[in-house]
Amino acid sequence: MAKQTKGSIGSQQGYNRLVSEFGRQGTATATAVQTAAGTPGSTLPPVSDAAPFVANAVLDKVLVLALVALACGIGSAFLKVSVGWAFVAMLASAGCYFIGFFKPNAARITAPLYAVLIGIALGVLSGFYSHGSATVVPLAIAGTTAVFFATLFMYRTGIVRVSTSFVRATMIAGIGLIVAMLVAFIVGMHASAGHQSLLYIIIFGYLYLVVGVMSLFVDIAYLYQAEQAGVSKQGEWFGAQMVLASMVMIYLALLTIFGGNR
């Protein structure tokens, strides 16, 4: 099982962790089979009694996590959770994400916790946008759902092929986004309110959306690569956490676009 050497930074490292942490089952057996067959280095699949990683099962887990986040978001808005607690929830969600990222075996715990905590934080944030227009949040939720299924459809049908060039472009776009955010922060301090609003929507809305969709394509591609690599089923929660994070990114971008200068 070869590690990925190119791609967006987060997705590349995530795929490598899937292979290194969950792809060890059956490695020794596969080597023995290849040696016995007299064809070392052949493409014989690993033989193991461990349950295999299934990309579609990961997507099912993503759906569950998304519904959990949505329910927690609605609950936090209904209970009128304070901004302070929402900020704590956001920091805690980031902590859960990084724990799951650097300790993939913990993802079966951190992924649901991440969904709960980010849902609470997004519920409060969404409340600010809904004060200006009641349609903003439903549009952002519907848009995120549509983007997810459209991305999945275009990848599965081959309309969009996630080649090495594509993942390299995703990495470059991600770096460009970070630079644009820094520029927006510096320029925004000296710009008028109207220019600040326009700059914010362009960078944190449209550019953020483009990078989010590209990252989602790469994440989905890596799920199917992990399936082909013979990764064990234990890695599915890790993959689901990665995809959910890309969906959160897309939701925030759509919330900014539909919310306008609010």
Residue pairs with C-beta under 8 A, 6 or more apart in sequence:
1 19
1 23
1 27
1 46
1 229
1 230
1 231
2 19
2 229
3 15
3 16
3 19
3 20
4 12
4 15
4 16
4 19
4 222
4 225
5 12
6 12
6 164
6 167
6 168
6 171
7 15
7 164
7 167
7 168
7 170
7 171
7 218
7 222
8 167
8 170
8 171
8 174
8 214
8 215
8 218
9 171
9 174
10 174
10 215
10 242
11 167
11 170
11 215
11 218
11 219
11 222
11 242
12 167
12 171
13 101
14 101
14 219
14 222
14 238
14 239
14 242
15 222
15 225
15 226
17 101
17 104
17 238
18 53
18 104
18 222
18 226
18 229
18 231
18 235
18 238
18 239
19 226
19 229
19 231
21 104
21 105
21 235
21 238
22 53
22 104
22 231
22 232
22 234
22 235
22 238
23 226
23 229
23 230
23 231
23 232
23 235
24 232
25 46
25 48
25 50
25 230
25 232
26 46
26 47
26 48
26 50
26 230
27 46
29 46
29 47
29 48
30 44
30 45
30 46
30 47
30 230
33 44
33 47
34 40
34 41
34 42
34 44
37 44
45 230
46 230
48 230
48 232
50 232
50 233
51 232
51 233
52 227
52 230
52 231
52 232
52 233
53 226
53 227
53 230
53 231
53 232
53 233
53 235
53 236
53 239
54 227
54 233
54 236
55 220
55 223
55 224
55 226
55 227
55 239
57 233
57 236
58 223
58 236
58 239
58 240
58 243
59 152
59 223
59 240
59 243
61 111
61 236
61 237
61 239
61 240
62 240
62 243
62 244
62 247
65 111
65 112
65 114
65 115
65 240
65 241
65 244
66 115
66 244
66 247
68 112
68 115
68 116
68 119
69 115
69 116
69 118
69 119
69 122
69 244
69 248
70 119
70 141
71 119
72 115
72 116
72 117
72 119
72 120
72 123
73 119
73 120
73 122
73 123
73 126
74 123
75 119
75 120
75 123
76 86
76 89
76 119
76 120
76 121
76 123
76 124
77 123
77 124
77 126
77 127
77 130
81 89
81 120
81 123
81 124
82 124
83 124
85 120
85 124
86 120
86 121
86 123
86 124
86 125
87 121
89 117
89 118
89 120
89 121
90 117
90 118
90 121
92 113
92 117
93 113
93 114
93 117
93 118
93 121
96 110
96 111
96 113
96 114
96 117
97 110
97 114
97 241
97 245
99 106
99 110
100 106
100 107
100 109
100 110
100 111
100 114
100 237
100 238
100 241
101 241
101 242
103 110
104 235
104 238
105 234
107 235
107 237
107 238
107 240
107 241
108 234
108 237
110 241
111 237
111 238
111 240
111 241
111 244
114 241
114 244
114 245
115 244
118 248
122 248
122 251
122 252
125 255
126 136
126 137
126 140
126 255
128 262
129 136
129 137
129 140
129 255
129 258
129 259
129 262
130 136
130 137
131 262
132 259
132 260
132 262
133 259
133 262
135 258
136 255
136 258
136 259
136 262
137 255
139 254
139 258
140 251
140 254
140 255
140 258
141 251
143 250
143 254
143 258
144 247
144 250
144 251
144 254
147 213
147 216
147 250
147 254
148 216
148 247
148 250
151 160
151 213
151 216
151 217
151 220
152 220
153 159
154 160
154 217
155 162
155 217
155 220
155 221
160 166
160 217
162 217
162 218
162 220
162 221
166 214
166 217
166 218
167 218
167 221
169 214
170 211
170 214
170 215
170 217
170 218
173 210
173 211
173 214
174 211
174 215
176 207
177 203
177 207
177 208
177 211
180 203
180 207
181 203
181 204
184 199
184 200
184 203
184 204
187 199
188 196
188 199
188 200
191 199
197 260
197 261
200 256
200 261
201 256
201 257
201 260
201 261
204 252
204 253
204 256
205 253
205 254
205 256
205 257
206 253
206 257
208 249
208 252
208 253
208 256
209 250
209 253
209 254
209 257
211 249
212 246
212 249
212 250
212 253
213 250
215 246
215 249
216 243
216 246
216 247
216 250
219 239
219 242
219 243
219 246
220 243
222 239
222 242
223 239
223 243
226 235
226 239
